[in-house]
Amino acid sequence: MRVFQRALALLALLATSSCSSDSERPITVRGSDTMVAIGQKWAEIYMAKNPEATIQVNGGGSGTGISALINRIADICQSSRPMKKRERDIIKHRYGRDAIEIPVAKDGIVIYVHESNPISELSIAQMKAIYTGKIRNWKELGWEDRNIVVYGRENSSGTYEFFKKRVLNGEDFAADVQTLPGTGAIANAVAQDKYSIGYGGIAYSRGIKFLAAKETDDSPAVAASEQTIADNSYPIARDLYFYLVKEPKGRTKDFIDWVLSDEGQSLAIEEGYFPVRPLAKTENSATVLAK
């Protein structure tokens, strides 16, 4: 009887310790470089409001984040692309359940050029021609007789995969496209090179300008904005996701709930992204999220 009682006491102690450690251990977030800025801001503000919480956010690309999630070295994966069937199948096989997908923000993929570039718009066909090497000189687009310096993301990036699928229609990038490890690196490179072009999220803007996009050569040009992202008139927009391998509980659930709250979504707007649901104006003109 004493042995049985001791075993029960030990199990109770272990359960208590497990619950305590689960609520107190850091939440690890890995993945999309496009999302790393907003992920870090969400973590910063949440931890300021909840001093007992620790949230660690790192980039590396959507594919890297999904691998970290699969191998359970991340609690949350940030991804700028939907998870692939192969990745979902691995999670299903390994953990016996489907991956949990949570859209947490929206983003418009924009074309970057130097702020002095006079061109203001490109069609998707023109973007594809530049990135597949069919257009190589700005003269072909009505500007100076100078070669176009083309920047893109590395192939572990969700932005790379989205751009390849949506703009290049699955074709390969030209061999001379210079790949850089992060959207910020592309924006900085374009800001320093008058004759360059790049692509990425709308959260970066210093020294560069964004080109309006046209679905076809004859379509009207549409600039990326809160309205055009929400009504799907901007042609190269996407959702940004959190992925998990199990239902969030405790501190993790509280953090995700806060990210999806009015406060968390308003913070996404401040950081240059877009909310997952339409915005409304209150009577005092403060912007809040429509329910």
HUWO-V631140 format. One record per run of one state. SS is the DSSP state (hx for helix, st for strand, lp for the rest). FROM is the first residue (numbers start at 1). LEN is the number of residues. Records with the same first field share a line. If there is no record, write none. Layout:
BEGIN
SS = FROM-LEN  FROM-LEN
END
This chain:
BEGIN
lp = 1-1  25-2  32-1  50-5  61-1  71-5  80-5  96-4  109-1  115-6  132-5  142-5  148-1  154-4  167-11  181-2  192-4  201-7  215-7  223-3  231-6  245-5  260-2  271-3  275-4  282-5  290-2
hx = 2-23  33-17  62-9  85-11  124-8  138-4  158-9  183-9  226-5  250-10  262-9
st = 27-5  55-6  76-4  100-9  110-5  121-3  137-1  147-1  149-5  178-3  196-5  208-7  222-1  237-8  274-1  279-3  287-3
END
